[in-house]
Amino acid sequence: MRRIMETIHPEKVTTDDGTATLRHPLFGDTYHSLHGAATESEHVFIRNGLAAAGRNSVRILEAGFGSGLNAWLTLEYARRHGIRIDYRAVERYPVDAETACGLGYTEDTLFADLHRSAWDRELPLAEGFTLTKYAADLTEPGREWERYTYDLVYFDAFAPATQPEMWTADIFRRIFRILAPGGALVTYSARGTVKQALREAGFTVRRLPGAPGKHHMLRAEKPVEPPAGHPAE
């Protein structure tokens, strides 16, 4: 599978917690909350996603690899807690490795490996941590990442106002199909249209306290038993 686009070189922006994020050169939107990049990622994806899963082996799909911060925090958490991770990420606009490494998240060379590792290949990046990055458009059906089953989805696309095509019931139905029963999707957005689209796809949606600067976030779960109108896949 070939890449669909060359790497991009977003502008570095410092957020309120002292950690950096990027500003997308086409959308003009930042990759994380300006109230705190690491704070938001820790709150939404680690605390309310990975830690809440309560498993010693987790298969993760990330919508938007971006700066690699979510993957890096996941790798750190997994090493601390002895968790095995199969991490797969879909990214339409791969970020240049040098740009990402200039964000200063860590001096650990594994962070550079996250970005410099080959695309569209399953690679053992660290003990217990396997990485597969797909240079692909999440909105296109029938892609490689849909052949697998996941326990957890980090839905970290740009905001619904920026990328409305990413926040549709159709996208969430495709994700619902490849989630294991009891699996969950977590996202920073709590917009009413997002909640509605998730429910239309079959998810049970919970609104949780958001990261600093945001009132709420969402955790959407696939029922162990399919709800009426949503037969088992």
N, C-alpha and C positions, 0 to 999 in steps of 0.2 A: 504494500500500500504506500503510495507516495504522499508526501506532505501536500496540503492544499494551499499553502501559503508560506512565504519566507518569514523568518522571525522578525519581530517588531522591537522597537527601542523606546518604551514609554518613559515619560518624565518621572523622576523621583520626587516624592512629596513626603514631608515629615508630619506625622499625626500627633494628637494631643498626648498620647502616652509615651512619646519619644521614639516609637518605632516608625519605620518608613513604609510607604505604599507607593503605588505607581498610578499615573494618570494615562488612560488609554489614548493614543494619538488620534484615533478615528472617532471615538465616542465622546471624548472629553470627560468621561466619568472616572472616578478613582476605583481602584480594585478593592479597597477596604474603607471602613468608616474613618472619617477624619477625626473622630473622637478617640480613636486608638486602633491601629491595625491589628497588633498582636492581641490586644484585649478583646476585640470583637471575635477573632478567630478562635481564641481559647474558649470564650463563652458559648458561642453558637455551635461550633463543630466538635470541640473536644469535650467540654463539660456536658453539653446537652445532646451530644451525638455519640462519640466513642466511649466516654466514661459511662454514659447511661445504658450502653448496650450490655454491659456486664458480662462480656464473653472473653475467653482467652484466645480466640481466633476469629478475626473479623474480615469479611470481604467488603471493601469500600469502593464505591464509584463516586468520583468527584466531577461535577459539571463545572468546568473551568479551572484548569491547573494554575494559570496566571503566574503570580510571583513565586509559587511553590511554598508559601507560608503554611497553608493547611496541611500539605504533605509533610513538611518538616516538623510541625508540632505533633502530628500523628506519629511520625517516626520516633521522636523524643519520648512521647508518652508510652509507646509500645516497648521501647527499650527499658524504661523505668519499671514497667509493670509486667514485663515478660509476656507480652501479647504478640501473637503472630498476625501479620497483616498482609493481605493481598490487595494492593492499592492500584486502582485503574482510574485514569483521568482523561477526560475529553476536552481538548483545547482547540478552538478555531484560530486563535492568534498567538502562536508560540512566542514567548518572550525570550529575547537574546540572553544567553547564559551570563555574559559579562554584566549586563544591566541588572539581572536578578541578584547576582553575587554582590553587586555594589550596594544592596539594600542594608547590609550589615546585620542580618538576623543572627548570624553565628559565624565563628571562625572554623567550625567543624567542616572538614573537606567533604563530608557526606552531602552537605547542602549543595555544593557545586555539582556533585554527582547526580543529584536529582535533575538538574538542568542539562548537564552535558551528556547524560545517558541517551541512547538512541531512542527515536520515536518508533511507535508501532512494533515494539519488541518487548516480550516479557523478560524482565531482568531481576535477578536476586541482588538487591542493592546493599542489604545488610542482613545479618543473621535474623531470620524470622520476618523479613520485610522484602516483599517482591513488588516491583514497580512496573506498570505498563502505561505509557502515555500514548494516546491516540491523537494525531494531528487531524482532526475531523470536525465536522459541523454537527452538533447534537440534534439539530432539527431534521437531519436527513435519516430516514429509517433504514433498517436492515444493515446496520454497520457492525463491525467486529465486536464492539463492546456489548452489544445486545445478546451475544451468545452465552453470556455468563449470568450467574445468579449472585445477588449481593445481599448483605445483611444491613448495610447502611449507605445512604446517599448524602453526600455533601452537595447541596444545591446552591452554588455560589456564582450563578450567572450575574451579569450586570442588572441593575434595577429594572423592574417592569416597565418603567417609563422610557428606559434606554433600549432595552431588548424585549419588547412585548412578545415576540415570537417564541421566546424561551419559556414563557410562563403560562402556557396553554394547557387545557385539559388533555389535548392529544399527547403532548410531551409527557405529562404526568401519567397518562395511561400506559405509555411505553415503559416508563420507569416502574410503575406498579407491577407490570407483568414480570419483570426480571428481579423484583425483590422477593426474598424468601418470606414466607408467612411469619409475621411478628417483626419483620424488618421495618426500618424507619428512614424517612427523609427529613433532614433538618435544613433550615434556611433562615437567613436574617430578615427576610421580608415577611410582614404580617398583613399585607394589603388584603382588603376584602375580596378582590378579584382573584387573588392567589389562593385564598382559603376555599373559595367557591370552586375553582378549577381542580384543586386537590380532592375535594369531596366528590366532584363529578367523576373523577378517576377511580374512586373507591376507597380513598384513604380516610382514616379517622384522624381528625385534625385537632391538635391541642395548641393553644396560644400560651406561650411561656414568657416570663420577663425577658426583655431584650438586653443587649449589651449597652454600655453607657451611650447616651444620646438617642436611644430608641426605646420606646415603651415596651414593645413586644417582639418576639420571634415566633417561628412555627416549628413544631415537631409533628410530622404526619406519619402515621403508622399503618402498615398493612395488616388487617385483622388475620388472626390465625385461622379463623373460619371466614369464608367470603361472605360479605353482606348480601342481602337480597338484591338481585339485579346484577350482581357481579360474580359470575360463575368462576370456579377455580381454574387457574391456568395450567 
